[in-house]
Structure formats: C-alpha cells, structure tokens
C-alpha cells in the first residue's frame, strides 16, 4: 500500500468521523467547529434526514442525521454523538455523527475513485475512497448533503 499520509506542504487535511461501523472524512476547511450533541427542535414536514434545528450563537443551524442522509440506519442521538458544523456553499449545516476519530493529512493522489458498482446516489456523496491502515474511509463531497432547494430554504 502506498502511504497516503504526508508531512509535505502539498498535503490536504481531512477530518475523519464514524457513523455506525463506517468511517468517512470531509475537507477540514469546510468544518467550522465540532460540538457535543444538543437536542434539536423538530421542523414540521422536514425530510427524514433533518433532525431539526438548534440555536448556534443566535443563528438557526439545521442538523442533518448523516447516517439517514446516506441511506444507513439512523439511531436516536445521545450525549455521545457529536455535531460537525460545516459550511456548505453559503449555508452552515450541522452533521450528526457518532464520533470524530482523526485528522488526516494526505496527498490528493491517495484518494481512489468510487467503484463503478456504486449507485449514482452513492457517487454523488462519496468522492472517493482512502485506504488508511487497512481501513477504507469514504471521502465525502458535502455539496450534495442538502439538495439545492433545501439549501435555499434553510
């Protein structure tokens, strides 16, 4: 296996997190903060993957259940869950995940393409796969977490 991690200036930093037994990562530049779970206020008629909204220093922050958004089984949030506050286009969105596990620095060439057997929906979210220490971490594209019409409404 080629070593994906690098100490060079050409490296890119990603923040890795777990949802169930799977690992994912996003560009650290899109992450504004990581905070503990705060109970969210439900929104009527919201998509199933929207847990609700929380007050983040006076701003309304929609919370996306990351597992449900990716079609995985969701779980009731507990004090052990965390919210990754991200910037998606010009909208701040919280991602509900099980735990943040690591910060990775890598060369872009270490990211392998999503296999052709994946559905178009998976390919919209998963930009590629990153082999690290015998594990496969899915590199997530945040652009499709909220559909365009929901970004405008949020």
CNS distance restraints for C-alpha pairs under 8 A (distance, minus, plus):
assign (resid   2 and name CA) (resid 110 and name CA) 7.65 0.50 0.50
assign (resid   3 and name CA) (resid 110 and name CA) 7.80 0.50 0.50
assign (resid   3 and name CA) (resid 132 and name CA) 7.97 0.50 0.50
assign (resid   4 and name CA) (resid 105 and name CA) 7.96 0.50 0.50
assign (resid   4 and name CA) (resid 106 and name CA) 5.22 0.50 0.50
assign (resid   4 and name CA) (resid 107 and name CA) 6.11 0.50 0.50
assign (resid   4 and name CA) (resid 109 and name CA) 7.95 0.50 0.50
assign (resid   4 and name CA) (resid 110 and name CA) 4.99 0.50 0.50
assign (resid   4 and name CA) (resid 130 and name CA) 7.91 0.50 0.50
assign (resid   4 and name CA) (resid 131 and name CA) 7.59 0.50 0.50
assign (resid   4 and name CA) (resid 132 and name CA) 7.12 0.50 0.50
assign (resid   5 and name CA) (resid  11 and name CA) 7.87 0.50 0.50
assign (resid   5 and name CA) (resid 104 and name CA) 6.95 0.50 0.50
assign (resid   5 and name CA) (resid 105 and name CA) 5.37 0.50 0.50
assign (resid   5 and name CA) (resid 106 and name CA) 4.30 0.50 0.50
assign (resid   5 and name CA) (resid 107 and name CA) 6.74 0.50 0.50
assign (resid   6 and name CA) (resid  11 and name CA) 6.05 0.50 0.50
assign (resid   6 and name CA) (resid 105 and name CA) 5.93 0.50 0.50
assign (resid   6 and name CA) (resid 106 and name CA) 5.24 0.50 0.50
assign (resid   6 and name CA) (resid 107 and name CA) 6.54 0.50 0.50
assign (resid   7 and name CA) (resid  11 and name CA) 6.85 0.50 0.50
assign (resid   7 and name CA) (resid 105 and name CA) 7.22 0.50 0.50
assign (resid  10 and name CA) (resid 107 and name CA) 6.70 0.50 0.50
assign (resid  11 and name CA) (resid 105 and name CA) 5.63 0.50 0.50
assign (resid  11 and name CA) (resid 106 and name CA) 4.88 0.50 0.50
assign (resid  11 and name CA) (resid 107 and name CA) 4.90 0.50 0.50
assign (resid  11 and name CA) (resid 108 and name CA) 7.28 0.50 0.50
assign (resid  12 and name CA) (resid  27 and name CA) 7.82 0.50 0.50
assign (resid  12 and name CA) (resid 104 and name CA) 7.97 0.50 0.50
assign (resid  12 and name CA) (resid 105 and name CA) 5.33 0.50 0.50
assign (resid  12 and name CA) (resid 106 and name CA) 5.35 0.50 0.50
assign (resid  12 and name CA) (resid 107 and name CA) 6.27 0.50 0.50
assign (resid  12 and name CA) (resid 108 and name CA) 7.00 0.50 0.50
assign (resid  13 and name CA) (resid  27 and name CA) 6.28 0.50 0.50
assign (resid  13 and name CA) (resid  28 and name CA) 5.72 0.50 0.50
assign (resid  13 and name CA) (resid  29 and name CA) 7.85 0.50 0.50
assign (resid  13 and name CA) (resid 103 and name CA) 6.75 0.50 0.50
assign (resid  13 and name CA) (resid 104 and name CA) 5.48 0.50 0.50
assign (resid  13 and name CA) (resid 105 and name CA) 4.42 0.50 0.50
assign (resid  13 and name CA) (resid 106 and name CA) 6.55 0.50 0.50
assign (resid  14 and name CA) (resid  25 and name CA) 5.94 0.50 0.50
assign (resid  14 and name CA) (resid  26 and name CA) 5.32 0.50 0.50
assign (resid  14 and name CA) (resid  27 and name CA) 4.48 0.50 0.50
assign (resid  14 and name CA) (resid  28 and name CA) 4.79 0.50 0.50
assign (resid  14 and name CA) (resid 103 and name CA) 5.72 0.50 0.50
assign (resid  14 and name CA) (resid 104 and name CA) 5.12 0.50 0.50
assign (resid  14 and name CA) (resid 105 and name CA) 6.42 0.50 0.50
assign (resid  15 and name CA) (resid  25 and name CA) 5.25 0.50 0.50
assign (resid  15 and name CA) (resid  26 and name CA) 5.56 0.50 0.50
assign (resid  15 and name CA) (resid  27 and name CA) 6.39 0.50 0.50
assign (resid  15 and name CA) (resid  28 and name CA) 5.39 0.50 0.50
assign (resid  15 and name CA) (resid 100 and name CA) 7.49 0.50 0.50
assign (resid  15 and name CA) (resid 101 and name CA) 7.80 0.50 0.50
assign (resid  15 and name CA) (resid 102 and name CA) 5.97 0.50 0.50
assign (resid  15 and name CA) (resid 103 and name CA) 4.54 0.50 0.50
assign (resid  15 and name CA) (resid 104 and name CA) 6.24 0.50 0.50
assign (resid  16 and name CA) (resid  23 and name CA) 6.84 0.50 0.50
assign (resid  16 and name CA) (resid  24 and name CA) 5.60 0.50 0.50
assign (resid  16 and name CA) (resid  25 and name CA) 4.11 0.50 0.50
assign (resid  16 and name CA) (resid  26 and name CA) 6.78 0.50 0.50
assign (resid  16 and name CA) (resid 100 and name CA) 6.02 0.50 0.50
assign (resid  16 and name CA) (resid 101 and name CA) 5.50 0.50 0.50
assign (resid  16 and name CA) (resid 102 and name CA) 4.98 0.50 0.50
assign (resid  16 and name CA) (resid 103 and name CA) 5.93 0.50 0.50
assign (resid  16 and name CA) (resid 104 and name CA) 7.10 0.50 0.50
assign (resid  16 and name CA) (resid 137 and name CA) 7.90 0.50 0.50
assign (resid  17 and name CA) (resid  23 and name CA) 5.70 0.50 0.50
assign (resid  17 and name CA) (resid  24 and name CA) 5.46 0.50 0.50
assign (resid  17 and name CA) (resid  25 and name CA) 6.04 0.50 0.50
assign (resid  17 and name CA) (resid  97 and name CA) 7.08 0.50 0.50
assign (resid  17 and name CA) (resid  98 and name CA) 7.39 0.50 0.50
assign (resid  17 and name CA) (resid  99 and name CA) 5.57 0.50 0.50
assign (resid  17 and name CA) (resid 100 and name CA) 4.07 0.50 0.50
assign (resid  17 and name CA) (resid 101 and name CA) 4.98 0.50 0.50
assign (resid  17 and name CA) (resid 102 and name CA) 6.92 0.50 0.50
assign (resid  18 and name CA) (resid  22 and name CA) 5.71 0.50 0.50
assign (resid  18 and name CA) (resid  23 and name CA) 4.55 0.50 0.50
assign (resid  18 and name CA) (resid  24 and name CA) 6.26 0.50 0.50
assign (resid  18 and name CA) (resid  97 and name CA) 6.44 0.50 0.50
assign (resid  18 and name CA) (resid  98 and name CA) 5.54 0.50 0.50
assign (resid  18 and name CA) (resid  99 and name CA) 5.36 0.50 0.50
assign (resid  18 and name CA) (resid 100 and name CA) 6.32 0.50 0.50
assign (resid  18 and name CA) (resid 101 and name CA) 6.80 0.50 0.50
assign (resid  19 and name CA) (resid  23 and name CA) 6.38 0.50 0.50
assign (resid  19 and name CA) (resid  24 and name CA) 7.70 0.50 0.50
assign (resid  19 and name CA) (resid  66 and name CA) 7.60 0.50 0.50
assign (resid  19 and name CA) (resid  67 and name CA) 6.26 0.50 0.50
assign (resid  19 and name CA) (resid  97 and name CA) 5.52 0.50 0.50
assign (resid  19 and name CA) (resid  98 and name CA) 5.15 0.50 0.50
assign (resid  19 and name CA) (resid  99 and name CA) 7.28 0.50 0.50
assign (resid  20 and name CA) (resid  67 and name CA) 7.97 0.50 0.50
assign (resid  20 and name CA) (resid  98 and name CA) 6.82 0.50 0.50
assign (resid  22 and name CA) (resid 137 and name CA) 7.61 0.50 0.50
assign (resid  23 and name CA) (resid 136 and name CA) 7.38 0.50 0.50
assign (resid  23 and name CA) (resid 137 and name CA) 5.07 0.50 0.50
assign (resid  23 and name CA) (resid 138 and name CA) 6.45 0.50 0.50
assign (resid  24 and name CA) (resid 137 and name CA) 5.11 0.50 0.50
assign (resid  24 and name CA) (resid 138 and name CA) 4.59 0.50 0.50
assign (resid  24 and name CA) (resid 139 and name CA) 5.85 0.50 0.50
assign (resid  24 and name CA) (resid 140 and name CA) 6.63 0.50 0.50
assign (resid  25 and name CA) (resid 137 and name CA) 6.74 0.50 0.50
assign (resid  25 and name CA) (resid 138 and name CA) 6.24 0.50 0.50
assign (resid  25 and name CA) (resid 139 and name CA) 5.01 0.50 0.50
assign (resid  25 and name CA) (resid 140 and name CA) 5.97 0.50 0.50
assign (resid  26 and name CA) (resid  30 and name CA) 7.48 0.50 0.50
assign (resid  26 and name CA) (resid 139 and name CA) 6.02 0.50 0.50
assign (resid  26 and name CA) (resid 140 and name CA) 5.43 0.50 0.50
assign (resid  26 and name CA) (resid 141 and name CA) 7.05 0.50 0.50
assign (resid  26 and name CA) (resid 142 and name CA) 7.46 0.50 0.50
assign (resid  27 and name CA) (resid  31 and name CA) 7.28 0.50 0.50
assign (resid  30 and name CA) (resid  86 and name CA) 5.36 0.50 0.50
assign (resid  30 and name CA) (resid  87 and name CA) 5.20 0.50 0.50
assign (resid  30 and name CA) (resid  88 and name CA) 7.15 0.50 0.50
assign (resid  31 and name CA) (resid  84 and name CA) 6.79 0.50 0.50
assign (resid  31 and name CA) (resid  85 and name CA) 5.89 0.50 0.50
assign (resid  31 and name CA) (resid  86 and name CA) 4.41 0.50 0.50
assign (resid  31 and name CA) (resid  87 and name CA) 6.41 0.50 0.50
assign (resid  32 and name CA) (resid  84 and name CA) 7.70 0.50 0.50
assign (resid  32 and name CA) (resid  85 and name CA) 5.42 0.50 0.50
assign (resid  32 and name CA) (resid  86 and name CA) 5.43 0.50 0.50
assign (resid  32 and name CA) (resid  87 and name CA) 6.80 0.50 0.50
assign (resid  33 and name CA) (resid  84 and name CA) 6.15 0.50 0.50
assign (resid  33 and name CA) (resid  85 and name CA) 5.21 0.50 0.50
assign (resid  33 and name CA) (resid  86 and name CA) 7.31 0.50 0.50
assign (resid  34 and name CA) (resid  82 and name CA) 6.91 0.50 0.50
assign (resid  34 and name CA) (resid  83 and name CA) 5.81 0.50 0.50
assign (resid  34 and name CA) (resid  84 and name CA) 4.62 0.50 0.50
assign (resid  34 and name CA) (resid  85 and name CA) 6.02 0.50 0.50
assign (resid  35 and name CA) (resid  82 and name CA) 5.73 0.50 0.50
assign (resid  35 and name CA) (resid  83 and name CA) 5.28 0.50 0.50
assign (resid  35 and name CA) (resid  84 and name CA) 6.56 0.50 0.50
assign (resid  35 and name CA) (resid  85 and name CA) 7.68 0.50 0.50
assign (resid  36 and name CA) (resid  79 and name CA) 6.95 0.50 0.50
assign (resid  36 and name CA) (resid  80 and name CA) 7.49 0.50 0.50
assign (resid  36 and name CA) (resid  81 and name CA) 6.55 0.50 0.50
assign (resid  36 and name CA) (resid  82 and name CA) 4.55 0.50 0.50
assign (resid  36 and name CA) (resid  83 and name CA) 6.00 0.50 0.50
assign (resid  37 and name CA) (resid  77 and name CA) 7.33 0.50 0.50
assign (resid  37 and name CA) (resid  78 and name CA) 6.92 0.50 0.50
assign (resid  37 and name CA) (resid  79 and name CA) 5.69 0.50 0.50
assign (resid  37 and name CA) (resid  80 and name CA) 7.25 0.50 0.50
assign (resid  37 and name CA) (resid  81 and name CA) 5.54 0.50 0.50
assign (resid  37 and name CA) (resid  82 and name CA) 4.99 0.50 0.50
assign (resid  37 and name CA) (resid  83 and name CA) 5.94 0.50 0.50
assign (resid  37 and name CA) (resid  96 and name CA) 7.82 0.50 0.50
assign (resid  38 and name CA) (resid  54 and name CA) 7.26 0.50 0.50
assign (resid  38 and name CA) (resid  79 and name CA) 7.98 0.50 0.50
assign (resid  39 and name CA) (resid  54 and name CA) 7.31 0.50 0.50
assign (resid  40 and name CA) (resid  51 and name CA) 6.45 0.50 0.50
assign (resid  40 and name CA) (resid  52 and name CA) 5.02 0.50 0.50
assign (resid  40 and name CA) (resid  53 and name CA) 5.07 0.50 0.50
assign (resid  40 and name CA) (resid  54 and name CA) 5.14 0.50 0.50
assign (resid  40 and name CA) (resid  63 and name CA) 7.43 0.50 0.50
assign (resid  41 and name CA) (resid  51 and name CA) 7.70 0.50 0.50
assign (resid  41 and name CA) (resid  52 and name CA) 4.94 0.50 0.50
assign (resid  41 and name CA) (resid  53 and name CA) 5.23 0.50 0.50
assign (resid  41 and name CA) (resid  54 and name CA) 6.40 0.50 0.50
assign (resid  42 and name CA) (resid  51 and name CA) 6.28 0.50 0.50
assign (resid  42 and name CA) (resid  52 and name CA) 4.14 0.50 0.50
assign (resid  42 and name CA) (resid  53 and name CA) 6.63 0.50 0.50
assign (resid  43 and name CA) (resid  52 and name CA) 5.44 0.50 0.50
assign (resid  43 and name CA) (resid  53 and name CA) 7.38 0.50 0.50
assign (resid  46 and name CA) (resid  50 and name CA) 6.23 0.50 0.50
assign (resid  46 and name CA) (resid  52 and name CA) 7.89 0.50 0.50
assign (resid  48 and name CA) (resid  68 and name CA) 7.42 0.50 0.50
assign (resid  49 and name CA) (resid  64 and name CA) 5.65 0.50 0.50
assign (resid  49 and name CA) (resid  65 and name CA) 5.12 0.50 0.50
assign (resid  49 and name CA) (resid  66 and name CA) 7.26 0.50 0.50
assign (resid  49 and name CA) (resid  68 and name CA) 5.18 0.50 0.50
assign (resid  49 and name CA) (resid  69 and name CA) 5.19 0.50 0.50
assign (resid  50 and name CA) (resid  62 and name CA) 7.11 0.50 0.50
assign (resid  50 and name CA) (resid  63 and name CA) 5.81 0.50 0.50
assign (resid  50 and name CA) (resid  64 and name CA) 4.62 0.50 0.50
assign (resid  50 and name CA) (resid  65 and name CA) 6.04 0.50 0.50
assign (resid  51 and name CA) (resid  62 and name CA) 7.68 0.50 0.50
assign (resid  51 and name CA) (resid  63 and name CA) 5.45 0.50 0.50
assign (resid  51 and name CA) (resid  64 and name CA) 5.83 0.50 0.50
assign (resid  51 and name CA) (resid  65 and name CA) 6.02 0.50 0.50
assign (resid  52 and name CA) (resid  62 and name CA) 5.90 0.50 0.50
assign (resid  52 and name CA) (resid  63 and name CA) 5.61 0.50 0.50
assign (resid  52 and name CA) (resid  64 and name CA) 7.69 0.50 0.50
assign (resid  53 and name CA) (resid  60 and name CA) 6.28 0.50 0.50
assign (resid  53 and name CA) (resid  61 and name CA) 5.28 0.50 0.50
assign (resid  53 and name CA) (resid  62 and name CA) 4.33 0.50 0.50
assign (resid  53 and name CA) (resid  63 and name CA) 5.61 0.50 0.50
assign (resid  54 and name CA) (resid  60 and name CA) 5.86 0.50 0.50
assign (resid  54 and name CA) (resid  61 and name CA) 5.28 0.50 0.50
assign (resid  54 and name CA) (resid  62 and name CA) 6.64 0.50 0.50
assign (resid  54 and name CA) (resid  63 and name CA) 7.35 0.50 0.50
assign (resid  55 and name CA) (resid  59 and name CA) 5.59 0.50 0.50
assign (resid  55 and name CA) (resid  60 and name CA) 5.01 0.50 0.50
assign (resid  55 and name CA) (resid  61 and name CA) 6.19 0.50 0.50
assign (resid  56 and name CA) (resid  60 and name CA) 6.24 0.50 0.50
assign (resid  56 and name CA) (resid  61 and name CA) 6.25 0.50 0.50
assign (resid  61 and name CA) (resid  92 and name CA) 6.54 0.50 0.50
assign (resid  61 and name CA) (resid  93 and name CA) 5.85 0.50 0.50
assign (resid  61 and name CA) (resid  94 and name CA) 6.51 0.50 0.50
assign (resid  62 and name CA) (resid  92 and name CA) 7.78 0.50 0.50
assign (resid  62 and name CA) (resid  93 and name CA) 5.43 0.50 0.50
assign (resid  62 and name CA) (resid  94 and name CA) 6.05 0.50 0.50
assign (resid  62 and name CA) (resid 154 and name CA) 7.16 0.50 0.50
assign (resid  63 and name CA) (resid  83 and name CA) 7.86 0.50 0.50
assign (resid  63 and name CA) (resid  93 and name CA) 6.15 0.50 0.50
assign (resid  63 and name CA) (resid  94 and name CA) 4.53 0.50 0.50
assign (resid  63 and name CA) (resid  95 and name CA) 5.80 0.50 0.50
assign (resid  63 and name CA) (resid  96 and name CA) 6.58 0.50 0.50
assign (resid  64 and name CA) (resid  69 and name CA) 7.17 0.50 0.50
assign (resid  64 and name CA) (resid  93 and name CA) 7.26 0.50 0.50
assign (resid  64 and name CA) (resid  94 and name CA) 6.05 0.50 0.50
assign (resid  64 and name CA) (resid  95 and name CA) 4.98 0.50 0.50
assign (resid  64 and name CA) (resid  96 and name CA) 5.94 0.50 0.50
assign (resid  65 and name CA) (resid  69 and name CA) 6.18 0.50 0.50
assign (resid  65 and name CA) (resid  74 and name CA) 7.24 0.50 0.50
assign (resid  65 and name CA) (resid  95 and name CA) 6.18 0.50 0.50
assign (resid  65 and name CA) (resid  96 and name CA) 4.92 0.50 0.50
assign (resid  65 and name CA) (resid  97 and name CA) 7.17 0.50 0.50
assign (resid  66 and name CA) (resid  70 and name CA) 6.31 0.50 0.50
assign (resid  66 and name CA) (resid  95 and name CA) 5.76 0.50 0.50
assign (resid  66 and name CA) (resid  96 and name CA) 5.64 0.50 0.50
assign (resid  66 and name CA) (resid  97 and name CA) 6.21 0.50 0.50
assign (resid  67 and name CA) (resid  71 and name CA) 6.39 0.50 0.50
assign (resid  67 and name CA) (resid  72 and name CA) 4.90 0.50 0.50
assign (resid  67 and name CA) (resid  73 and name CA) 6.23 0.50 0.50
assign (resid  67 and name CA) (resid  74 and name CA) 5.48 0.50 0.50
assign (resid  67 and name CA) (resid  97 and name CA) 7.43 0.50 0.50
assign (resid  68 and name CA) (resid  72 and name CA) 5.25 0.50 0.50
assign (resid  68 and name CA) (resid  73 and name CA) 6.03 0.50 0.50
assign (resid  68 and name CA) (resid  74 and name CA) 5.24 0.50 0.50
assign (resid  69 and name CA) (resid 145 and name CA) 7.23 0.50 0.50
assign (resid  70 and name CA) (resid 122 and name CA) 7.68 0.50 0.50
assign (resid  70 and name CA) (resid 125 and name CA) 7.77 0.50 0.50
assign (resid  77 and name CA) (resid  81 and name CA) 6.10 0.50 0.50
assign (resid  80 and name CA) (resid  98 and name CA) 6.98 0.50 0.50
assign (resid  80 and name CA) (resid  99 and name CA) 7.50 0.50 0.50
assign (resid  81 and name CA) (resid  96 and name CA) 6.91 0.50 0.50
assign (resid  81 and name CA) (resid  97 and name CA) 5.92 0.50 0.50
assign (resid  81 and name CA) (resid  98 and name CA) 4.63 0.50 0.50
assign (resid  81 and name CA) (resid  99 and name CA) 6.04 0.50 0.50
assign (resid  82 and name CA) (resid  96 and name CA) 5.93 0.50 0.50
assign (resid  82 and name CA) (resid  97 and name CA) 5.62 0.50 0.50
assign (resid  82 and name CA) (resid  98 and name CA) 6.19 0.50 0.50
assign (resid  82 and name CA) (resid  99 and name CA) 5.97 0.50 0.50
assign (resid  82 and name CA) (resid 100 and name CA) 7.51 0.50 0.50
assign (resid  83 and name CA) (resid  94 and name CA) 5.63 0.50 0.50
assign (resid  83 and name CA) (resid  95 and name CA) 5.26 0.50 0.50
assign (resid  83 and name CA) (resid  96 and name CA) 4.71 0.50 0.50
assign (resid  83 and name CA) (resid  97 and name CA) 6.31 0.50 0.50
assign (resid  84 and name CA) (resid  94 and name CA) 5.41 0.50 0.50
assign (resid  84 and name CA) (resid  95 and name CA) 5.03 0.50 0.50
assign (resid  84 and name CA) (resid  96 and name CA) 6.66 0.50 0.50
assign (resid  84 and name CA) (resid  97 and name CA) 7.46 0.50 0.50
assign (resid  85 and name CA) (resid  92 and name CA) 6.72 0.50 0.50
assign (resid  85 and name CA) (resid  93 and name CA) 5.76 0.50 0.50
assign (resid  85 and name CA) (resid  94 and name CA) 4.32 0.50 0.50
assign (resid  85 and name CA) (resid  95 and name CA) 6.38 0.50 0.50
assign (resid  86 and name CA) (resid  92 and name CA) 5.59 0.50 0.50
assign (resid  86 and name CA) (resid  93 and name CA) 5.37 0.50 0.50
assign (resid  86 and name CA) (resid  94 and name CA) 6.04 0.50 0.50
assign (resid  86 and name CA) (resid  95 and name CA) 7.39 0.50 0.50
assign (resid  87 and name CA) (resid  91 and name CA) 5.74 0.50 0.50
assign (resid  87 and name CA) (resid  92 and name CA) 4.57 0.50 0.50
assign (resid  87 and name CA) (resid  93 and name CA) 6.35 0.50 0.50
assign (resid  88 and name CA) (resid  92 and name CA) 6.13 0.50 0.50
assign (resid  88 and name CA) (resid  93 and name CA) 6.90 0.50 0.50
assign (resid  88 and name CA) (resid 142 and name CA) 6.36 0.50 0.50
assign (resid  88 and name CA) (resid 143 and name CA) 6.28 0.50 0.50
assign (resid  89 and name CA) (resid 143 and name CA) 7.38 0.50 0.50
assign (resid  91 and name CA) (resid 151 and name CA) 6.82 0.50 0.50
assign (resid  91 and name CA) (resid 154 and name CA) 7.62 0.50 0.50
assign (resid 106 and name CA) (resid 110 and name CA) 6.77 0.50 0.50
assign (resid 107 and name CA) (resid 111 and name CA) 7.81 0.50 0.50
assign (resid 110 and name CA) (resid 130 and name CA) 6.47 0.50 0.50
assign (resid 110 and name CA) (resid 131 and name CA) 7.76 0.50 0.50
assign (resid 111 and name CA) (resid 128 and name CA) 5.79 0.50 0.50
assign (resid 111 and name CA) (resid 129 and name CA) 5.55 0.50 0.50
assign (resid 111 and name CA) (resid 130 and name CA) 4.95 0.50 0.50
assign (resid 111 and name CA) (resid 131 and name CA) 7.76 0.50 0.50
assign (resid 111 and name CA) (resid 139 and name CA) 7.85 0.50 0.50
assign (resid 112 and name CA) (resid 128 and name CA) 5.34 0.50 0.50
assign (resid 112 and name CA) (resid 129 and name CA) 5.03 0.50 0.50
assign (resid 112 and name CA) (resid 130 and name CA) 6.17 0.50 0.50
assign (resid 113 and name CA) (resid 127 and name CA) 7.07 0.50 0.50
assign (resid 113 and name CA) (resid 128 and name CA) 4.55 0.50 0.50
assign (resid 113 and name CA) (resid 129 and name CA) 6.26 0.50 0.50
assign (resid 114 and name CA) (resid 118 and name CA) 7.05 0.50 0.50
assign (resid 114 and name CA) (resid 123 and name CA) 6.59 0.50 0.50
assign (resid 114 and name CA) (resid 126 and name CA) 6.83 0.50 0.50
assign (resid 114 and name CA) (resid 127 and name CA) 6.56 0.50 0.50
assign (resid 114 and name CA) (resid 128 and name CA) 4.68 0.50 0.50
assign (resid 114 and name CA) (resid 129 and name CA) 6.22 0.50 0.50
assign (resid 118 and name CA) (resid 122 and name CA) 5.98 0.50 0.50
assign (resid 118 and name CA) (resid 123 and name CA) 6.48 0.50 0.50
assign (resid 119 and name CA) (resid 123 and name CA) 6.29 0.50 0.50
assign (resid 120 and name CA) (resid 124 and name CA) 6.11 0.50 0.50
assign (resid 121 and name CA) (resid 125 and name CA) 6.73 0.50 0.50
assign (resid 122 and name CA) (resid 126 and name CA) 5.78 0.50 0.50
assign (resid 123 and name CA) (resid 127 and name CA) 6.48 0.50 0.50
assign (resid 124 and name CA) (resid 141 and name CA) 7.32 0.50 0.50
assign (resid 124 and name CA) (resid 144 and name CA) 6.52 0.50 0.50
assign (resid 125 and name CA) (resid 140 and name CA) 5.52 0.50 0.50
assign (resid 125 and name CA) (resid 141 and name CA) 5.21 0.50 0.50
assign (resid 125 and name CA) (resid 142 and name CA) 7.01 0.50 0.50
assign (resid 125 and name CA) (resid 143 and name CA) 7.91 0.50 0.50
assign (resid 125 and name CA) (resid 144 and name CA) 6.17 0.50 0.50
assign (resid 125 and name CA) (resid 145 and name CA) 7.20 0.50 0.50
assign (resid 126 and name CA) (resid 138 and name CA) 6.09 0.50 0.50
assign (resid 126 and name CA) (resid 139 and name CA) 5.64 0.50 0.50
assign (resid 126 and name CA) (resid 140 and name CA) 4.65 0.50 0.50
assign (resid 126 and name CA) (resid 141 and name CA) 5.99 0.50 0.50
assign (resid 127 and name CA) (resid 138 and name CA) 7.52 0.50 0.50
assign (resid 127 and name CA) (resid 139 and name CA) 5.44 0.50 0.50
assign (resid 127 and name CA) (resid 140 and name CA) 5.55 0.50 0.50
assign (resid 127 and name CA) (resid 141 and name CA) 5.63 0.50 0.50
assign (resid 128 and name CA) (resid 138 and name CA) 6.09 0.50 0.50
assign (resid 128 and name CA) (resid 139 and name CA) 5.23 0.50 0.50
assign (resid 128 and name CA) (resid 140 and name CA) 7.45 0.50 0.50
assign (resid 129 and name CA) (resid 136 and name CA) 6.26 0.50 0.50
assign (resid 129 and name CA) (resid 137 and name CA) 5.67 0.50 0.50
assign (resid 129 and name CA) (resid 138 and name CA) 4.67 0.50 0.50
assign (resid 129 and name CA) (resid 139 and name CA) 5.69 0.50 0.50
assign (resid 130 and name CA) (resid 136 and name CA) 5.55 0.50 0.50
assign (resid 130 and name CA) (resid 137 and name CA) 5.01 0.50 0.50
assign (resid 130 and name CA) (resid 138 and name CA) 6.28 0.50 0.50
assign (resid 130 and name CA) (resid 139 and name CA) 6.81 0.50 0.50
assign (resid 131 and name CA) (resid 135 and name CA) 5.62 0.50 0.50
assign (resid 131 and name CA) (resid 136 and name CA) 4.61 0.50 0.50
assign (resid 131 and name CA) (resid 137 and name CA) 6.32 0.50 0.50
assign (resid 132 and name CA) (resid 136 and name CA) 6.34 0.50 0.50
assign (resid 132 and name CA) (resid 137 and name CA) 7.24 0.50 0.50
assign (resid 141 and name CA) (resid 145 and name CA) 7.82 0.50 0.50
assign (resid 146 and name CA) (resid 150 and name CA) 5.88 0.50 0.50
assign (resid 146 and name CA) (resid 151 and name CA) 5.81 0.50 0.50
assign (resid 147 and name CA) (resid 151 and name CA) 6.32 0.50 0.50
assign (resid 148 and name CA) (resid 152 and name CA) 6.41 0.50 0.50
assign (resid 149 and name CA) (resid 153 and name CA) 6.30 0.50 0.50
assign (resid 150 and name CA) (resid 154 and name CA) 5.89 0.50 0.50
